Amino acid sequence: MFKNDTIVALATPAGSGAIAVVRLSGPESHDIAAAIFVPAFAKANSKPTAKLYERLHPNTVTLGHVYDGDRIVDQVLLTRFDAPRSYTGEHVVEISCHGSIYIQQEIIGLCLRQGARMAAAGEFTLQAFLNAKMDLSQAEAVADLISSESATAHQIALQQMRGGFSSELQDLRKQLLNFSSMIELELDFSEEDVEFANRDDLKVLLANAQKTLRKLIDSFALGNVLKSGIPIAIVGEPNVGKSTLLNALLNEEKAIVSEIAGTTRDSIEDEINIDGIRFRFIDTAGIRETTDTIETMGIQRSYAKAEQSRLVLYLLDATQLDSNPRIVHCLMRIQILKERFPDKPVIVVLNKLDEITGLQHAEITKQIKKRSPETIVISLSAKSGTGVDEMKEALVASFQSGALSGDDSIVSNARHYDALQKAYASLLEVQQGIANDISSEFLAIDIKATAESLGLITGEITNDELLGNIFSQFCIGK
C-alpha cells in the first residue's frame, strides 16, 4: 500500500499568496531538484546540473532559479535536507517560490515530469512515521497542532508531539510483554512446577499500570473539551437576558433580543477564545411552565444542552428578586438544576446589575448565600457590559486550575481514549486472573491483549487500514 517513491505537494495552503512552498520527499528528491534548479552562485547562462546541485549544503537555504528547459519559471529559495536528517527521514527538498497559483502549478508539474508523484493526504508525516522519526501518537499530534484554535489545544498537541505519554506507554508495554514471555516459558516447564514470572512483581507492575492508565483515561474528559471548545450552557427563565449575555460575550448580535418572552425557542451556539481557552457558549430557550408545544420542545432541548455542557450559567433577573418568596423560588430552580446535573458546576449570574441599587444587590446576594452558601454568584449587566469581563476571568480561572498543570499528560484523541479503555479492561482481567489463580496460558493471553491495545496507540502494532484512516485526515502536503 505504501510506496517508497518520491512525492511532491504544496506544503502551504492552497491559493495565491505572497509565497508558497513546494515540498519533495523521497529517494529521487535531489535528482529532481538538480534537474530544475540553478543556484545564484552559478555562472551566467548555466543550466541545471547534478554537479551544481552537489555544491548545495544540507540544511541550508540557497537562492536561485527554477528552469523549465531554457525558460526561467521563478526566482526561488531552495532548502536541501539529506536523509535521515529531515522531517520525513527521506531526502527532502523545499522550494519557496512566489505565491502565484500559476507558479505553484508550474513547479509541481516540473517535479512530476521528472518522476515524482503527487503526495496523498498526510503522506509526508506517514513517511516520518514509517522511518521511525515519530511514533503514531506523535504523528496524530501533528494534525492536532495544525488544526489547533486555542493556546490550550496548541499546548496539548505540542506536548504530545514531544513524546507526551508515548514513552511511558512504550515502557509499560515492554514490561508487560517481558512478563508474558516469562509466563509462556513456564508452560514449557509445566511438569516441573517452576515460576519464571514473579507474581508479586507482576502485581506491582499491574498496580502501577492501572494507576497510569486510569489517570490518562480520566484526562480525556478535559482534553477533549479543551481541544474542541468547553461547552457552557446559559439557562434561565424567559426574558432574564440570556441572549443579551451571549451577544455581550461574543461582542456581536448573534442572538435575537426581544421583550417578548419565549423568543429563543432553540439553542444558539458560538465560540470565543478567552485567554487561550476556547469556550463554546450555548444560549438556550427560557425554562418555564408552558402549554406551547414548540416552546416546550425548546425547553427540553435546553435541558439536553445543559446535559452536554461542562458548566451551567443560571441567569437571574436581579430586578425581579424584590422579595424573599421570589428569591426562594429561584433557589428552588437552582436546586432542581443541581440535582438534575449533579456532576456539573452551576454558577448563578445576577443580571441587570445596573437597574438595582447597591443595597438591593447586597441584600439579594446575602439571601442567596444564606440559603445556599456553596453557590457561586457573579453579578453583571449584560446590556451595558459591566461585569462581563470579570465573568470571563472567573470562567478562565475555573478551568485553568485543573487544565494543564505541570508535566501531566492529557489525552485529547478519541482513538487513544478507546485504546486506553480496552487496555484498562484487559488489565483488570489480568488482575482478576491472578486473584483467581487461572492458568499461565490464559494469563499470558490477557497480558498480551493489554500490550496490543497500548501498541495501537504508539504504532508498534498497525495495519494498512488503521494508517490509512489516520493519515487521510491530514491536509495534502503534511
N, C-alpha and C positions, 0 to 999 in steps of 0.2 A: 504493500500500500504506500509506503514512504520511500521515495526515490532519492538516491544520493547523487542528484544532479544540481545544476546551478540555477538559482531562481532570481527573479527580479521583480520589483514592485516599487510603487511610490511610498516612501516612508512618512511623508507629511500628508495632511488632509487633502482630499481631492478638491479640485477647483483652482482658480488662479489666485496668486498672491505675490508677495514680494520675492520670496524664494521657495524652492521646492527641493526635496532630497530624494534621489533615486538610489535604491539600495540593491546591491548584488550580493549573493551569498552562495558559496559552493566551490567545488574544486577548480572550476574554469573561470572564476571571477576575475583574477588578474589577467588572464589571457584575453578575456573580453574587453576589459578596460584598456589593455595595451593596444588593442586594435582600433580604438576610437579616440584616445586621449593623447594630446601633445602638451607637455609641460611648458610653462612660460620661459623656463631657462634654456629651452632648445633653440637651436639656430633658426634663423628666418627660413620660412618655406619648408620646415621639417614635416615629415609625415609620421603618423602613429607607428611606433615600432616597439617590439619587446625589449630591445636594448635600452631605449629611452625610459621605458616604464620601470626597468630594473633599478634605475637610479633614484627612484622614489623611496623615501624612507618609510618603514612601517609606523603607524600611529602618528603620522604627520600629514598636515594639510598642504596641498600643492596647488598653486594657481596654474591654470592652463585653459585649453580649448577642447571641446568635443567636435570631432570631424565626422562628416558623412562623405567619405571619399575626399574630394578636394574642397568641399564646402564646409565652412565653419557653421556649426549649429548654435553654439553658445560659449561664452566665457564662463568657466565654472571653477569651483574648488573641489578637488578630489582628495578623499582620505582613504588611505590604504591600511588594512588590517590583515596581518598574517595569522593563519591558524597555528595554534589553538587560541591565540590571544585576541579573541574577538567576542562579540555578543553571542554569536551562534556557535562558536568553536570551529567554524569553517573559515576559509579565505573570504574576507568581506571587503567590498568597495562601496563607498558612499559618495555620490556625486551631487554637490549642492549647486543648483542651477537657478536661473531666473524663473519666477513662478508662472510664466505663461503656460497655459494648457497645451498649446502647440509645441513648445519646447519640451515639456514633460513627455508628451507622446512621442516626439522625435527621438529622444534619448532612450526611452524604453524600447521603442521599435528597433533602434540600432542594436541594443543588447539582445533582443530576441533574434535578430538576424544573425548575430554572432554565436548563437547556440543556447542562450538562456531560455527559460520558460517562465511564464507568469506565476508568481507565488500564489498559493492558496491562502485563505484567511488563517492568520496565526502561524504560518509555516516557518517564519524566521525563529519564533520562540520555540516551535516544535523542534527545529534543528538544535537549538540550545539545550533543550531537554534531552534529546537523543544523544548529544555529545557530552552529557553529564555536566553542563555548565550551571544547571539548576535542577532541583527536583520538581515534581509535578505541582506541588502546592505553591512553590515559588513562581512557577510559570503562570499559574492561575492568578497569582497576586499581581502580575504584570498587567493583566486585563483589568483587574480591580483598580490599579493605580491610574490607568488611562481613563477609566470612567468615574473616578472619584470626584465628588462635587462639594466636598467639605473638608476641613482640616482633619477631622477625626477619621473620616473614610480614607483620606490620604495616609494618615499615620498608621492605621491598621494594615493597609496594603503594603506600605513601606516596611513595616515590622515583619510581615510575612515574607517579603522579598529578601530580607536579610537573613532569613532562616526560620524566624518565628519559632513555632513548636516542632518544626521538621526534625531537627537534630535530636530532640528529646524523644520523639516517636520512633525515629530510626534506631536509637539506642535501646529503647524498650522492646522493639520488635526483635532486635538481635538477641537480647537476653531471653526472650520467650522462645525463640527458635532453638537456642542452645539447650534450654531445658527440655524442649520437645525432642531434640536429638538424643539427649541422655535417657529420657523416658522410653523412647523407641529402642534404645540399646538394651534396656532392661528386658525387653521382650525376647531378645536373642539368648538371654541367660535366665529365662523364666524358671527353669528347673532348679537353678542354683540359689534362688531367692536372694538376689543381690539388689542393691538400690544405688544407682549411679546419680540420680537426681535427688538431692536432699530435699525432703518435703518441707522442712522448716524454712529453708532458704527460699523455696518456691512460694510459700505463704507470704513471706516478707515482700518478695517481688510483686506478687499479685495485689497485696495491700497498697503498695506504693503506686502500682499501675492504676488501680481503681481510683485512688485519690487524684492522680494526674488526669485521667480521662473524664472523671466527674466534673472537675474544675473547667476543663475545656468545653464539655457539653453545656454546662451551665452558662458559660460566657456567650453562647450563641444568641441567646435572647437579646442581650445588649448589643453584641457585634452586628447582628442583622439590622436592628433599627438604626444604629449609628451609620451604617452603610447606606441604607435606603431612606432614612429620614425618620425621626422619632415622632410617632403619631400622637397628637394631643387633641382630645375632643373638647369642644366648647359646648356645654349643655346648660339648660336653664329653662325657666318658663318663657312663654312668648313675650316679646317686646321688652326684654331686660337689657338689650344691647349686644346680643351675641354677634350679629352681622356687623355692627359698628366696630366691635372689638377686632373681628377678623380683618376688616379694612384698615384699622389702625395698625395692626401688627404687620400687615403686608405693605402699608403705605400706598394703597391703591383701592379703587372702588371695585372690589371683587364681588361682594355680595350686595343684593338689593336691600336698602334700608327703607322701612315704611312704618308709619304709626299703626298700620292695620295688623292686629295680632294674627299670627299663623302665616305670615308672608313666606317664610322659608319652610317649604314642605319637603325638601330633600336636602341631603348634606352637600355642602360646598367645601372643596379642599384646595389648599395651595401650600407651597413650601417656601421657607425662608431660612437663610443661613445666618445664625446668630453666634458671633464669636467663634466661628469654626465648627459649630454643630448644626446639622441640618434638621430642622423641625418641620413636621407636616401638620398644619392646623386644620381641624375639621369643624366647620360651622354646622350645627345640627338643627333640626326642626324643634320648635319650642315644645316642652313637655308639659302637658296639662290634660285635664279630663275633657274629652270632646266626643261628639257624635258624628263629626265629619269623617267620612270613610277615608278620603285621601289624606287628611291631616293625621288620622290615626296611623296610616301606613308610614307617614313621615316620622312619627314619634317612635314607632317600632324600629325604624332604621336608625334613629338617634341612639337607641339602646344598643343596637348592633355595632354601630361605630364606636360607641364608648367601650364596648367589649373588646374591640380590636386595638384600642389605644393603649399607650403606656401610662398616661396620666389624664385625669379628668379635671377640667376647669369648670366649676359650677358657678355660673354668673347670677348675681342678685342685683336687683334694682334698689339701691340704698334709699331712694325716695319713698318706696313702698313699705319700708320697715319702720313704720311710725308708731308701732305698738308691740307690746310683748307677744300677743297672740300671733301677729304676723311673723315675728322672729321665730317663735316656736314652730309655726307651720313650715318655715324654710328649713329649720334644723331637722324636722322630720323628713323632709325631702332629701336632705344631705345624708341622713342616716340610712334611708332606703337605698341611695346610691352606693354607699359604703358596703352595705350588706349584699347588694347585687353584684358589686365588683370588689370583693374583699382583698384582692391582690393588687389593686391599683390605688395610688395616692389620689385623693380628692382635695383639690385646693379651692377654697371659697374666694371668689373675686367680687368685691363690693364695687359696683359700677355707679356712675353718676355722682362721683365724689364732689364735683363742682356745684351740685344742686342742693347740698345739705350743709349745715353749719359744722364747725369743728366739734362742738359739744354733742351734736346728734351723732356724728361719726364715732366719737369716743364711746358713747352710750351703746350704740349698735355693736361695736367690737367687743365691748365689755360683756354684753349679754350673750353673744355667741361664744366667747371664751369661757364664760361662767358655766354654760350648759354643755359645751364640747371643748374642753381645754386643749385636746390634741389637734384640733382643726387649725390648719394654716390659713390665714386670712390676708389677702392682698387687696389694697384699695386703689382705685384709679378712676379716671374719666376717659372712656373710650372715645367720646366725641371731641374733647379738647386735646387728648393725648397725655394729659397729666397722669403720671404713674405707670404709663405703658413701658417705658424703658426700664423702670425698676422691676416690673414683672418679667421682662425678658432676662434681666440679670438673675432673678430668682430661679427661672427655668434652667438657665445655663448652669448655675451653681448646683442645682439638684441632680443634674446628670453628670457634671464634671467630677463630682465627688466619688463616683463609682465607675467612671468610664475607663480611662487609660492610665492607671496608676502604676508607676514603676516599670518593671520589665514583664508584667503579666501578659501572657499571650491571650488574644481574643479571636475566637472563631467567627467569621462572618460569611463563610461559604457553605451553602446548603448541602453540597456534596460531601464536604468534610464532616459536617454535622451528622449526616446519615451514616457515614462510615464509622464515626466515633461511637454512635449509639449501638451499631452492630458489634463493634469491638468490645464495648462495655457489657453487652448482653452475653457474649461468648466468655468474657472474663468471669462473670457471675456463674456461668455453667462450670467453669474450671474450679472455682472455689467450692461450689456445691458438690462437685465430683470428688474433691479431696475430702470434704466432710463426710461423704457417704462411702469413702474408700472404694471408688469404682476402679475398674481395671486400668492398667497403664495405657492400653491401646486407646480406650475412649478418652482418657485424659489428654493424650497427645493430640487427638483429633480436635478437641475444644481449644487447646493452646494454639494450634495451627490456624484455626478459624479466627482467633483474636489477631494473630500476626498478619493474616491475609487482609483483614479489614484495615489495619494500620498501613499495610503496604499499598493499598489502593489510594490512600491519601498522599503519600510521598512519591508514588510512581514506581516503587520497587516491584509492584505487581500491576501490569497493564494489559490491555488488549487494543486492537485497532479501533473497535467501536468506541471504547472509552476515550481514547486520544482524539478520535475524530470529533466526537461530541464536544469535548473541551475546547480544542483549538479552532473549531469552526465558529466559535463565539467571538473570536478576536477580529480586529479590523485587518484588512489587507495591508501588508507592509510592516506588520509587527510580529 
